[in-house]
Amino acid sequence: MASPAPATTPHPQDTLAQRYQRIRARSLSLIAPLSAEDACVQAMPDTSPAKWHLAHVTWFFETFVLEAREPHFKAFHPAFRELFNSYYNGVGKQFPRPQRGLLTRPSLQDVLAYRAAVDARMVAVIAAADTATQSLIELGLHHEQQHQELLLMDIKYLLSLNPLAPAYRDGPAAISSPAAPLRWQAGADGIVAVGHDGAGFHFDNETPRHEALLAPHALASRLVTNGEYLAFMRDGGYADARLWLADGWATRQRDAWRAPQYWREVDGAWFEFTLTGLHPLDLHAPVCHVSHYEADAYAQWADARLPTEFEWEAAAVGAAVREARDEAAHLHPCATARGNGLDGLDDLFGAVWQWTRSAYLPYPGFKAPAGAVGEYNGKFMSNQMVLKGSCCATPVGHARASYRNFFYAHQRWPFTGIRLARDV
């Protein structure tokens, strides 16, 4: 298997054309270790084949940028408009999401040809882009970065189902240094400003910036580790209904959860499946691939709670964003982020996404943009929970304090972990 090229650090003087080339090239580097068979399979309805990810992000540029701006526009293939439309009703029909793995045609090589053709046509559009077009292209690039993270999540889930425990890429087991003793750090209270401050790129769901009232509280100085979560398990955490939300308990019973997503017990010893294969459980690494239900149950067991998204954001404003500088750091969620915090908080960015107790809802005054692009975030503001920070698979330049990630409470295949909070 070929190794992915290193992820490069964005340079502040990069042109839009250079950013476009770099981000598009990184998507190709991520599929380099995959076979055509790997790239076609869909492991569950929540995931998508790697081939589909590559085509969909290209569809975004063809549909939203080229179609309206390229003289004498002609679609690369008329059927791709439906095949690779994810959920944009304003664009037209979508191929059913649970059946994406049935698309053996177009082939991976056909999809790569599609990407190359659209990239070649984007050169002229980028060169002549006005401010509105530049903003749309920036959205497309950040959209592709989201799919780069999703691609790694989906590939990990797919490979985990194989009893051979194949590695996405060969590499040693990550070994974390012992975590510092957990301390409680007083958080900001009173009225604080939250949401994007207007500097740099942001998604629409990060606005409008507004004020939130925070009660006195404290945040854990670091993330919950595998060793600490194992203590919860050994203390009967998965068997004590009193710790669980009702929906969480029903889900735990239905799906027979007894450990995080990729933990495996072999002859009484615990292992974890990673992108480099199956390795002994790293007790000092942040626990990863737990649902909101599991995170909340652990917090109850630990006599704590999950932070609100605004408590987390207020603590993270001004903190250094730690980001992986090469592809190797994307292979292990246990690539911890010690020392990137503010006022004694570690692991805010770069290890795992952190569940909050906040429902994913619109900010006061939020209004989705006009047109099909307005379907990007707003229509999902129901029945999901907010996560903050970033993770080992988050691309360079894609993390910030105001970022609002969101997943359903039962989902475990994202790189999700736990930071605790307490009322004061």
PEDA-V213049 format. One record per residue. RES is the residue in one small letter. OMEGA is omega in whole degrees, 0 to 359 (NA if undefined). BURIAL is 1 if it has 24 or more other C-alpha atoms within 12 Angstrom, else 0. D_FIRST is the distance of its C-alpha to the first C-alpha in Angstrom with 1 decimal. Layout:
RES;OMEGA;BURIAL;D_FIRST
RES;OMEGA;BURIAL;D_FIRST
//
This chain:
m;177;0;0.0
a;179;0;3.8
s;177;0;6.5
p;175;1;9.4
a;179;0;12.5
p;174;0;15.4
a;183;1;17.9
t;179;1;21.1
t;179;0;24.5
p;177;0;26.8
h;184;0;29.7
p;181;0;33.1
q;178;0;34.0
d;173;0;31.1
t;177;0;32.4
l;179;1;31.5
a;180;1;29.8
q;178;0;27.6
r;179;1;26.7
y;182;1;26.0
q;184;1;23.5
r;183;1;21.8
i;178;1;21.5
r;179;1;20.4
a;181;1;17.6
r;177;1;16.4
s;179;1;16.0
l;179;1;13.6
s;182;1;11.6
l;180;1;11.5
i;182;1;10.1
a;179;1;7.2
p;188;1;4.8
l;170;1;7.2
s;176;0;8.4
a;178;1;11.9
e;177;0;13.3
d;189;1;11.9
a;185;1;13.5
c;190;1;16.8
v;173;1;17.9
q;189;1;20.6
a;177;1;21.1
m;183;0;24.6
p;181;0;27.1
d;182;1;26.5
t;176;1;22.8
s;176;1;21.4
p;178;1;18.4
a;179;1;15.8
k;179;1;17.0
w;177;1;20.5
h;181;1;20.0
l;182;1;18.8
a;184;1;21.9
h;180;1;24.3
v;175;1;24.1
t;174;1;24.6
w;180;1;27.4
f;181;1;29.0
f;180;1;29.4
e;187;1;30.5
t;187;1;33.0
f;182;1;34.4
v;186;1;34.3
l;188;1;34.2
e;183;0;36.5
a;189;0;39.4
r;182;1;39.0
e;177;1;37.8
p;178;0;40.8
h;181;0;40.7
f;173;0;37.7
k;181;0;36.0
a;177;1;33.2
f;175;1;30.0
h;184;0;30.5
p;183;0;33.4
a;183;0;31.8
f;181;1;29.1
r;178;1;31.9
e;185;1;32.2
l;189;1;28.7
f;171;1;27.1
n;183;1;30.2
s;185;1;29.6
y;183;1;33.2
y;181;1;35.3
n;179;0;38.4
g;179;0;40.0
v;181;1;37.6
g;182;0;38.0
k;175;0;36.6
q;173;0;33.2
f;185;1;31.1
p;183;0;31.4
r;182;1;28.8
p;184;0;28.4
q;182;1;27.5
r;179;1;24.7
g;178;1;22.3
l;183;1;24.6
l;176;1;23.7
t;173;0;21.6
r;3;0;23.2
p;180;1;22.7
s;175;1;19.2
l;179;1;16.2
q;177;0;17.0
d;178;0;20.6
v;177;1;19.8
l;176;1;17.9
a;176;0;21.0
y;179;1;23.2
r;183;1;21.7
a;181;0;22.2
a;179;0;25.7
v;178;1;26.8
d;180;1;25.5
a;181;0;27.5
r;180;1;30.5
m;184;1;30.3
v;182;1;31.0
a;181;0;34.6
v;179;1;35.2
i;182;1;33.9
a;184;0;36.1
a;189;0;39.1
a;171;0;38.4
d;185;0;41.4
t;181;0;41.3
a;179;0;40.8
t;177;1;37.9
q;179;1;36.3
s;179;0;36.6
l;178;1;35.1
i;176;1;32.1
e;177;1;31.7
l;178;1;31.8
g;180;1;29.1
l;177;1;26.8
h;173;1;27.6
h;178;1;27.0
e;177;1;23.5
q;175;1;22.9
q;181;1;24.2
h;174;1;21.7
q;176;1;18.8
e;178;1;20.0
l;180;1;20.6
l;179;1;17.1
l;176;1;15.8
m;185;1;18.8
d;178;1;18.3
i;179;1;14.7
k;179;1;15.8
y;180;1;18.8
l;183;1;17.0
l;181;1;14.7
s;181;1;17.8
l;181;0;19.7
n;181;0;17.6
p;176;0;19.5
l;182;0;16.5
a;184;1;15.7
p;179;1;11.9
a;170;1;10.2
y;175;1;8.9
r;181;1;7.4
d;178;0;8.7
g;180;0;12.1
p;173;0;15.8
a;176;1;18.3
a;178;1;20.3
i;183;0;24.0
s;173;1;26.6
s;181;0;29.9
p;179;0;32.9
a;177;1;34.1
a;176;0;37.5
p;181;0;40.4
l;177;0;40.5
r;178;0;43.3
w;184;1;45.0
q;180;1;45.3
a;178;1;48.0
g;176;1;46.7
a;173;1;48.6
d;186;0;51.4
g;182;0;53.7
i;179;0;52.9
v;176;0;49.6
a;180;1;47.9
v;183;1;44.6
g;185;1;42.3
h;185;1;40.9
d;176;0;43.2
g;180;0;42.6
a;178;0;40.6
g;183;0;37.2
f;171;1;35.1
h;173;1;35.7
f;184;1;35.4
d;183;1;38.7
n;177;1;38.7
e;182;1;39.1
t;357;1;42.6
p;172;0;45.5
r;185;1;45.9
h;181;0;48.7
e;177;0;50.4
a;179;0;49.6
l;180;0;51.8
l;174;1;50.2
a;178;0;52.2
p;184;0;52.1
h;175;1;48.9
a;178;1;46.5
l;175;1;42.7
a;185;1;40.7
s;181;1;39.5
r;179;1;35.9
l;174;1;33.7
v;182;1;34.1
t;175;1;31.9
n;181;1;30.3
g;179;0;33.1
e;179;1;35.8
y;177;1;34.4
l;177;1;34.3
a;175;0;38.0
f;179;1;38.6
m;183;1;37.0
r;178;0;39.0
d;177;0;42.1
g;183;0;41.9
g;180;1;40.5
y;181;1;38.9
a;185;0;42.2
d;183;1;44.7
a;182;0;45.5
r;182;0;47.6
l;194;1;44.6
w;166;1;42.9
l;184;1;43.7
a;179;0;45.0
d;179;0;42.1
g;179;1;39.7
w;178;1;41.5
a;179;0;41.5
t;178;1;37.8
r;179;1;37.2
q;183;0;39.3
r;185;0;37.9
d;176;0;34.2
a;177;0;35.1
w;172;1;33.4
r;181;1;33.8
a;175;1;31.1
p;191;1;28.6
q;190;1;25.9
y;175;1;23.1
w;179;1;25.4
r;176;1;25.5
e;181;0;28.5
v;180;0;27.9
d;176;0;31.1
g;179;0;32.8
a;182;0;30.1
w;176;0;28.0
f;176;1;24.3
e;176;1;22.2
f;180;1;19.0
t;178;1;16.8
l;172;1;13.5
t;176;1;12.4
g;184;1;14.2
l;182;1;17.9
h;173;1;20.0
p;183;1;23.7
l;177;1;25.4
d;187;1;26.0
l;183;1;29.7
h;181;1;30.1
a;175;1;27.4
p;176;1;28.7
v;187;1;28.7
c;178;1;26.3
h;171;1;26.0
v;178;1;29.8
s;173;1;31.9
h;179;1;35.0
y;179;1;37.1
e;179;1;35.5
a;180;1;35.8
d;179;1;39.4
a;177;1;40.2
y;181;1;38.9
a;177;1;41.0
q;179;1;44.1
w;182;1;43.5
a;181;1;43.3
d;182;0;46.5
a;176;1;44.8
r;173;1;43.4
l;178;1;40.6
p;168;1;41.4
t;179;1;42.4
e;182;1;40.2
f;174;1;43.1
e;180;1;43.5
w;184;1;39.8
e;179;1;40.0
a;178;1;43.2
a;187;1;41.7
a;180;1;38.6
v;181;1;40.5
g;179;0;40.2
a;177;1;37.5
a;179;1;34.6
v;177;1;31.4
r;181;1;28.6
e;176;1;25.2
a;180;1;21.7
r;175;0;21.2
d;187;1;17.4
e;182;1;14.5
a;181;1;14.6
a;180;1;17.9
h;187;1;16.7
l;183;1;15.0
h;173;1;18.4
p;181;1;21.7
c;171;1;23.4
a;190;1;22.8
t;187;1;26.6
a;183;1;28.6
r;170;1;31.7
g;180;0;34.3
n;187;1;33.6
g;180;1;36.6
l;179;1;40.2
d;174;1;43.2
g;179;1;41.3
l;178;1;38.7
d;173;1;35.1
d;180;1;31.8
l;182;1;33.1
f;165;1;29.8
g;179;1;26.2
a;179;1;25.8
v;169;1;26.7
w;187;1;28.8
q;178;1;32.3
w;170;1;34.4
t;177;1;37.9
r;184;1;41.0
s;173;1;41.5
a;179;1;41.3
y;183;1;39.4
l;178;1;42.5
p;173;1;43.7
y;178;1;45.3
p;180;0;49.0
g;181;0;49.5
f;174;0;46.0
k;181;0;45.9
a;177;1;42.9
p;179;0;42.6
a;176;0;44.1
g;184;0;42.1
a;179;0;38.9
v;177;1;37.1
g;177;1;39.5
e;189;0;37.7
y;185;1;34.8
n;193;1;36.0
g;186;1;39.7
k;178;1;39.6
f;184;0;37.4
m;179;1;40.0
s;171;0;41.0
n;177;0;40.1
q;183;1;37.1
m;182;1;37.0
v;171;1;36.1
l;183;1;33.4
k;177;1;33.5
g;176;1;31.4
s;183;1;27.7
c;182;1;24.6
c;182;1;21.5
a;181;1;19.7
t;182;1;22.5
p;178;1;21.8
v;178;1;23.8
g;187;1;27.3
h;183;1;27.4
a;176;1;29.5
r;185;1;33.3
a;185;1;36.1
s;183;1;37.4
y;179;1;34.1
r;172;1;34.7
n;182;1;31.8
f;176;1;32.9
f;174;1;31.9
y;189;1;33.9
a;184;1;35.3
h;189;1;33.5
q;186;1;29.9
r;184;1;27.6
w;172;1;24.0
p;178;1;24.4
f;188;1;24.0
t;180;1;27.8
g;192;1;30.0
i;162;1;33.7
r;183;1;36.2
l;173;1;39.7
a;176;1;43.0
r;171;1;46.7
d;178;1;50.0
v;NA;0;52.4
//
